[in-house]
Amino acid sequence: PFPRAPPLPPQSVELFVSHRKTSTMFRFALALLLATGASAFAPSGARGARRGRMTTMMANPIATCTTSKGEFKIELFLDEMPITASNFIDLAQTGFYNGLSFHRVIPKFMAQFGCPNSIDPTSMIAGTGGPVPGTSYKNLVSGDVISRDSGGNIPDEFTAKISNEPGTLSMANTGMPNSGGSQFFINVVHNSFLDWFDNQTPSKHPVFGKVVEGMDILESIVVVPTDPRDKPVEPVIMETIEISGL
C-alpha cells in the first residue's frame, strides 16, 4: 500500500480597514492592539517564515531522526495536525521506529518508512504493516485518548491544507479511508498530486511535519541503489527517533 494527489494556492489572511469608515476611537484601539499584542501573531520559528502563515508563539516539537546515513530533524505540526502528529510522537517515544529500514525510496519523488515488517530488510511484506491493533495514544493538544482500530489505523485528519512540498512529512495509507497507521513518507520534490485537498486524483495524504535540518541526508537516501521493488539494496536503517520540545 502506498500513497499516490496539484496544489491549491496557499491560504492567506487579508486584513482590510477602510480609512474613510474608521473612527478616531477605532484607530486608537487598533493602534493600541498592534502596540501591545503584535507579538501574539508573530510567526512560529522557521515554519512561520517558510509558509508565511500566522501561528502562535508556542514552538512545535522536533523529531531528531538518526539513520545509518546520518541525522535529520523534523518539525512536527502538532499545532495543526494533533491527531497525526501525536500518533507519530507516541510511536517514536515507545521505540516503535527504532531499527526499522526504509522500505521504498525513489529518486525525485520520496522516501517511505515506518513498517514494522521492515525490521527485516529482506522481508517481502515490508510496507504492509502498522501499529498493534487496538492500542491507543493521547492527543497531545486536546488530551483525548485515540484508539487505533482493528488494523492498527488512526482516523484521517484532513484539516490543514499543507501541500506535499519538498521536505514535508506525509501520512501513507492504502487509499481507503482511515487506513494510515505508522507508515509515512518524506517528499524530496513537490508532489502536489498527493494533496488530500486536490480532487484531480483520489490520493489523500495529509502533511504533518517538515524537515528543518539535514535535508541533504534525505537526498542521499533516495538515490541509493534499489531492487525492482524500490527497496534499497543496502538497507538504510532508522536507528532512533528522539522527540524534543514537548
TAVENNOR-V909013 format. One record per backbone hydrogen bond with DSSP energy under -0.5 kcal/mol. CO is the residue of the C=O (numbers start at 1). NH is the residue of the N-H. E is the energy in kcal/mol with one decimal. If there is no record, write none. Layout:
co	nh	e
CO	NH	E
CO	NH	E
This chain:
co	nh	e
5	194	-2.1
12	14	-0.5
13	15	-0.5
17	19	-0.5
18	22	-0.6
19	22	-0.9
21	23	-0.6
23	27	-2.5
24	28	-2.2
25	29	-2.4
26	30	-2.9
27	31	-2.5
28	32	-2.3
29	33	-2.4
30	34	-2.5
31	35	-2.1
32	36	-2.1
33	37	-2.9
34	38	-0.9
37	40	-1.3
38	41	-1.9
39	42	-1.3
43	45	-1.0
44	48	-1.5
45	49	-1.3
46	50	-2.7
47	51	-2.9
48	52	-1.3
48	53	-0.6
61	76	-2.6
62	64	-0.6
62	244	-2.5
63	65	-0.8
63	74	-2.4
64	66	-0.7
64	242	-2.3
65	67	-0.6
65	72	-2.2
66	239	-2.2
66	240	-1.5
67	70	-1.1
70	67	-2.5
72	65	-3.0
73	212	-2.6
73	213	-1.3
74	63	-3.0
74	76	-0.6
75	77	-0.5
75	210	-2.0
76	78	-2.6
77	80	-0.5
77	81	-3.0
81	85	-2.8
82	86	-2.0
83	87	-1.4
84	88	-2.0
85	89	-2.6
86	90	-2.5
87	91	-2.2
88	92	-2.6
89	93	-2.8
90	94	-1.5
91	96	-2.2
92	95	-1.4
95	98	-0.8
97	100	-1.9
100	238	-3.4
101	103	-0.6
102	232	-0.6
104	112	-3.5
106	109	-1.3
106	110	-1.0
109	188	-2.3
109	189	-0.9
110	106	-2.6
111	186	-2.3
112	103	-0.7
112	104	-1.2
113	184	-2.5
115	118	-1.8
116	119	-1.5
117	120	-1.4
119	121	-0.7
120	123	-2.4
123	126	-0.8
125	128	-1.7
132	135	-1.6
135	148	-3.6
137	146	-3.3
138	140	-0.7
139	143	-2.6
144	139	-3.5
144	146	-0.5
146	137	-2.1
148	134	-0.5
149	134	-1.6
149	152	-2.2
152	131	-0.6
153	149	-2.3
154	180	-0.5
156	158	-0.5
157	159	-1.2
160	162	-1.7
161	163	-0.5
162	207	-0.6
163	165	-2.3
164	191	-2.2
165	168	-2.2
167	211	-3.0
168	170	-0.5
168	187	-2.1
169	208	-2.7
169	209	-0.8
170	185	-2.4
176	175	-0.5
176	179	-0.8
180	154	-2.8
183	172	-1.9
184	113	-2.6
185	170	-2.8
185	187	-0.5
186	111	-1.6
187	167	-3.4
189	191	-1.2
190	192	-1.2
191	194	-2.1
192	195	-1.7
194	205	-1.9
195	198	-1.3
197	199	-0.6
198	201	-0.6
206	171	-2.3
208	77	-2.3
209	169	-2.8
210	75	-2.9
213	73	-2.9
214	217	-1.5
214	218	-1.0
215	219	-2.2
216	220	-1.7
217	221	-1.8
218	222	-2.1
220	223	-0.5
221	224	-1.4
225	233	-2.6
227	230	-2.2
230	105	-2.6
231	227	-2.4
233	235	-0.7
235	237	-0.7
236	102	-2.3
237	68	-2.0
237	239	-0.9
238	99	-3.3
240	66	-2.6
242	64	-3.2
244	62	-2.6
